[in-house]
Amino acid sequence: METDPGNWPEIQLRPVGLVRSQIKTPMLHAGEAGIELSERMEKARENHQKVMNAVCELIIFPQWEELLEGIEGFSNILVLYWPHLIDPERRNLKTVHPMGRKDLPQQGVFATCSPARPNPVLVSVVSLLGRSGNVLKVKGLDAVDGSPIIDIKPYVQAHCGMDRATVPPWMQQIHKDLGVDIF
């Protein structure tokens, strides 16, 4: 197997739509010192709760509307999107303090949900509230307004859910601080 990425064909992604959201700026940003939280943790917790309850729209480009046929049968979908406000120069981070919190140990980027990664493809499971033509209304998407949508997939518990999944203590702490029950 060829392991030199220079010998692999180029991968091209094209957006299939964009996010319309109340979120205008990212909660995290990649700075000189790595990932940084844009606000204090108390405010982040408050904003996280607002985001999880906010309704936003996924505007699918008209040429892709037919791909949505049947999506209404699902209560939840996976949305894959591109964090377009991340500076490409910051995608070379290898380790970060999760959520920019210096009280948590540095982790490899692949062990975190950091948006600053070699290929910044982010994914969220959201509630699908409805469809009107090429527009999906969803609840719980943490994407910034204008984020390009890369793909949408149905959430199927048998394929996506894992019984007895474990997470490290630092991730448990982040969710506890955000007021989110992960178990």
Rosetta blueprint (number, residue, H / E / L):
1 M L
2 E L
3 T L
4 D L
5 P H
6 G H
7 N H
8 W L
9 P L
10 E L
11 I L
12 Q L
13 L L
14 R L
15 P L
16 V L
17 G E
18 L E
19 V E
20 R E
21 S L
22 Q L
23 I L
24 K L
25 T L
26 P L
27 M L
28 L E
29 H E
30 A E
31 G E
32 E L
33 A L
34 G E
35 I E
36 E E
37 L E
38 S L
39 E L
40 R L
41 M H
42 E H
43 K H
44 A H
45 R H
46 E H
47 N H
48 H H
49 Q H
50 K H
51 V H
52 M H
53 N H
54 A L
55 V E
56 C E
57 E E
58 L E
59 I E
60 I E
61 F L
62 P H
63 Q H
64 W H
65 E H
66 E H
67 L H
68 L H
69 E L
70 G L
71 I H
72 E H
73 G H
74 F L
75 S L
76 N E
77 I E
78 L E
79 V E
80 L E
81 Y E
82 W L
83 P L
84 H L
85 L L
86 I L
87 D L
88 P H
89 E H
90 R H
91 R H
92 N H
93 L L
94 K L
95 T E
96 V E
97 H L
98 P H
99 M H
100 G H
101 R L
102 K L
103 D L
104 L L
105 P L
106 Q L
107 Q E
108 G E
109 V H
110 F H
111 A H
112 T L
113 C L
114 S L
115 P L
116 A L
117 R L
118 P L
119 N L
120 P L
121 V L
122 L E
123 V E
124 S E
125 V E
126 V E
127 S E
128 L E
129 L E
130 G E
131 R E
132 S E
133 G L
134 N L
135 V E
136 L E
137 K E
138 V E
139 K E
140 G L
141 L L
142 D L
143 A L
144 V L
145 D L
146 G L
147 S L
148 P E
149 I E
150 I E
151 D E
152 I E
153 K E
154 P E
155 Y L
156 V L
157 Q H
158 A H
159 H H
160 C H
161 G L
162 M L
163 D L
164 R L
165 A L
166 T L
167 V L
168 P L
169 P H
170 W H
171 M H
172 Q H
173 Q H
174 I H
175 H H
176 K H
177 D H
178 L H
179 G L
180 V L
181 D L
182 I L
183 F L
